[in-house]
Amino acid sequence: MKKLLTIACLCFATFAFSQEDYVAISTKFITATRDNDTKDIAKYTKLIAEANQDELEKQLDNDKKRLTFFINVYNAFTHNALTENPEQYKDRSKFFKSEQFVIAGNKVNLDIIEHGFLRRSAVKWSLGLFGKLFPPKLERTFRVDDINWRIHFALNCGAKSCPPVVVYKLKTIDEQLEKSAKSYFIKNSSYDKKSNILKVPSLMSWFRGDFGNKSGTKKIAKKFGVLPQDAKPGIEYLDYDWTLEIENFAK
């Protein structure tokens, strides 16, 4: 009887873990953030913090799930922290490094989510050209298999020049990322035929390796119709407006 009870408890525990769909929770989390639903924000913050790490790793078994989960969580963490204490933004470097967030029992900061998980252990200031030689175990556990340059048009760090926050869903993540990238790029880029200069967002300089360097940037510009197919322009990077703008949600 005792053995049967033990087995039953183990089965119940496994069943209980399986009831939490953490990718779906991330979508609900950013939705609650957009709607300023403080009760649900607290609820989903707690669920993500107390998630079982093995179960979370098991669920995030491909890049679509990792992208959906970590983009939503990054944007929700950022918005909620700055809404609660906007003074943090006066020292942005400190804010991005502040381990004030918790995922599956692990204290993390925004840099870990962006550069460790979503950029596959990239060195932050390496222009997207170098990765860490010895990334921490947590990053190796949750990082994407392949860097997707479109994340840079999806992550919102609180600045006015950041792309608007979108509620990303697993079923439509590819289409949504493409739409976000195209919308942001077209809005913030231009080509002057007379001077033969392509002007693009400064983040395409900061993470140029993610975009395939200058040749990759030109391909993106041609893909989105900003640059003629036969053009061979020079590239200029626009200034970035770091003014705090918290309520930047896509309409």
N, C-alpha and C positions, 0 to 999 in steps of 0.2 A: 504493500500500500504506500509506504514511504517513498519507494522508488517511482511509483506511478505519479505521485504528487510532485516529485522533483521534475519529472519529464513534462508534466502538465504546466508547471511554472515556467520552464524553459521555453516551451512552445508559446505560451502566452506572451512572454517577454519579446520573442521574435516577432510575433503577430503585432504587438504594440508598436515596435519600431517601424514596421512596414506600413503603419497607418499614416505616418508623416511623410508627405511628398514634399521634400525640401525645395525642389525647383518650383513647384506650384506655390509654396509658401513665400518664396522670394518675389513672385509676381504679386501676391496679396500684400506683401510688405511694402513694395513701392506704390501700390495702389492706395494703401492706407496713408502713406506719406503724402501722396498727391492730394488726397482728400482731407488731410489734417485730422485723421481719426486717431486721437491720442491713445484710446483704449486698445485698438488693434495694433498700433505701432508698438506699444509695450508688449502685447501678446506675441507678435512675430519676432521681436527682438529677443525675447526670452526663449522662444522655440529654437531659433537659430543658435543662440548661445549654448543651449543645453542639448543640442543635437548630439547623437552618438556618432563619434568620428568615423568609426568603421562603417556605419550605415550610410553616412553622408558620402564617404568615398565610394561605396558600392553604388549609390544612386547617381553620382556624377561620373558616369562611365564613358562619356564621350564629350566632344568639344561643344556641341550644341547645348547640352545640359550645363556644362561649366560656364559657357558664355552667358546663358540666361540667368543662372544663379548669381554669378559674381558681379555682373553689370548691375542687376537690380539691387543687390546688397550694397555695392559700392555707392550707388546713387542715393539709396535710402539712408545709409549711415551718414553720408556727407550732409545731406539736407537736414536730417534730424539733429545732428550735432551742432550745426551752425544756426539752426533755428533756436535751439536751447541756449547757445552761447556764441553769438556772432563775434565776440571779441577775440575768439580763437584765430580768426582769419587775419588778424594783424600780423601774426607770425606764421605765414603759410607753411614754411618749411617744417616748423615744429608741429603744426596741425597735421600735416600729412604723415609725420613720423609717430604721432601720438597713438600708443596702443590702448585706445579707449573703447575698442570694439571687441566683441567675442564671437567666434565661430567654432562650434563644436568643442567648447571648453578651452580654446586657444585664444589668447590675447593677440589681436592683430591690429595693424594700422592700414591706412589707405594705400600706402606705398607697397605693402605686401600684396594686397589684393590686385593692384594695377600691374606692378612690375614683376611680382613673384608668380601670381596665379595666371593673370590674363596675358602677360607678355613673356611667359615661360622663363622666369628667373633672369630677366634682362637687367643689366647694370643701368641704373636710372639715368645717369648723365653720359652714357656712351653713344648717344645719337641712334640707338637701336642697332649698333654694330657689334656689341659684345654681350655675352651672357656670363653669369657667375660661374666660376670654375668649380666651386663647391657649394651649391645651393642647399639651404636647410631642408631637412626631411619633410617639413610641412609643405614647403613649396613643391617638392618632388611629388608629394601625395596628390595635390590638388591642381597643379598647373596644367594648362592646355597642351595638347600635342603639337599644335601648329599655331603660330601667331596670326591673328586675323586683324589686318590694319583698320578695319571698320570700327573696332572698339574705340578708337580715338575720336570718332564722331558720335559716340554713345555715352561716354563717361562724362559726368558733370561734377567738377570739383568746386563749384560755387562761384566761379568767375563769370562776368558778363559775357566774355567771349566763348564760354563753354557751350557745347551743343545742348539743346533742350532735353529734359528728362522724358523718356518714353517708358511706358509700362511694357516690358518685353515678356513675350510668352514663348514657351518651348515650341509650339506647333508652327509659329510664324517668325521665329528668331531670324532666319536668313533674309526673309523679305523685309522685315523691319530694319535690320542693320543696313541693308542696301538702300532703303528709303531714307534712313537717317543720314547715311554717308552722302548720298546724292544731294539731299536738301541742304545740308550744311556746306558742302563743297561749292555748290552753285551759288549760294548766298554769299559766301566769303571768298570767292575767287573771281578773277577777271583776266582777260587777255587783250592786250593792246597791239593791234596788227602793225601800226606805224612804228612803234618802238620794238616790236617783237619780244615783248616781255609778258610772261605769265606770272600773275600775282596770286599767291596761295596762302592759306592760314599758316601761322608760325609753328603750330604743332607738327606740321609736315617737315619742319626743319629739326625740331627737337627729337623726333622719332623717325628720322629719314630712312634708317635701315628697315624699319617695319613696312615702309611704303615702297621699298625697292629703289631707294635713293632717288636721284633726280629723274632718271629714266622712268622709274615706276610712277613718280608723280605726274609726269607728262602723259603716261598711259591712262592714268585715272582721269586727268583733265579731258582727254580725248573721249574716253568712255562716257563721261557725263556731259559731253557736248560743249564744254567751255573752250576747248582748243581744237582748231581745225586739224584734220587727220594728217595733213602734209606739213604742218608747222614744226619748226625746230627752234623754239624760243629760249631765251634766258629766263631764269626764275628769280623772283623776289618774294620774300616772306613778309607778310603783313604784321603789324604790331598786335600785341595781345592785350586786351582790356581786362585787368585783374580786379576791377571794381566788383565788390560783392553783390551778387544778385541771386537770392535764394529761390524765389518762386518762378523758376524758369522751366515750366512743364509744357510739353508739346500739346497743342490744341487738337 
